[in-house]
C-alpha cells in the first residue's frame, strides 16, 4: 500500500532535525491524522507517537509514518511542508 501523504523536502528536513534533538525511542514514528472531519472542516495533526494496532506504517525518508486506517480517505493526496518566516514557523498541509 502506498503512503497517501507526500512529505516535502523542507518538512522532511525538519522532521529529521526534531527526531535527532528529541532522542526518541526507535519505535517512535511520525503520526499524521485528522480531527474534526465533518461539517466544521478538517484539522490535520502531526506529531511523534508509538504505533497502534489499527495503523498503516510506512517507512519513508528514514523514519516511520503512522496513519490510522480510518484517516486514509481524508489524507489521500495531502502534502506536508514546513514553512519558516520572520513571524512564525510550522508544518503546513495542502
C-alpha positions in Angstrom: 0.0 0.0 0.0 1.2 3.5 -0.9 1.5 6.3 1.6 -1.3 8.7 0.9 0.7 11.7 2.2 3.6 13.4 0.5 6.4 14.7 2.7 8.0 17.7 1.1 11.8 18.3 1.4 11.6 21.1 3.9 9.2 19.1 6.1 11.5 16.0 5.8 14.5 18.0 7.0 12.6 19.5 10.0 11.2 16.1 11.0 14.7 14.6 10.9 16.0 17.5 12.9 13.3 17.0 15.6 13.9 13.3 15.7 17.6 13.9 16.3 17.2 16.5 19.1 14.4 14.8 21.0 16.2 11.5 21.5 13.1 9.4 20.8 12.9 5.6 21.2 13.5 3.7 18.0 9.8 2.5 18.0 8.5 6.1 17.8 7.4 7.4 14.4 5.6 10.4 12.8 1.8 10.2 13.2 -0.3 12.1 10.7 -4.0 12.2 11.4 -7.2 14.3 11.1 -9.5 15.7 13.7 -13.0 17.1 13.2 -13.6 15.8 9.7 -17.2 16.8 9.0 -19.2 20.0 8.6 -16.9 22.1 10.7 -13.9 21.2 8.5 -10.8 19.1 8.8 -7.9 19.8 11.1 -4.7 18.0 10.3 -2.5 16.7 13.1 1.2 15.8 13.1 3.3 14.5 16.0 5.5 11.8 17.3 3.8 8.6 18.6 4.1 4.9 19.1 2.4 2.5 16.5 -1.1 1.5 17.2 -2.8 -1.8 16.1 -5.1 -0.1 13.5 -2.2 1.9 11.9 -0.7 1.5 8.4 3.0 2.0 8.8 5.2 3.5 6.0 8.9 3.7 6.2 9.9 6.7 4.1 12.7 9.3 4.3 14.4 7.2 7.0 11.6 7.3 9.6 8.2 5.5 10.1 5.0 7.3 9.4 1.8 6.0 11.1 -1.6 6.6 9.7 -4.8 5.1 11.1 -6.9 3.2 8.5 -9.9 5.4 9.2 -7.9 8.6 8.2 -6.9 7.4 4.7 -9.9 9.0 3.0 -9.1 12.4 4.4 -5.3 12.2 3.9 -5.1 10.9 0.3 -3.3 13.5 -1.8 -2.3 15.7 1.1 1.2 17.1 1.2 3.1 18.2 4.3 5.6 21.1 4.1 7.5 23.2 6.6 7.5 26.9 6.3 9.6 29.4 8.3 9.1 33.2 8.2 10.2 36.0 10.5 6.8 35.8 12.3 6.3 32.0 12.6 7.3 28.6 11.6 5.4 25.3 11.3 4.1 22.4 9.3 1.7 23.2 6.6 -0.8 20.8 5.0 -2.1 21.3 1.5 
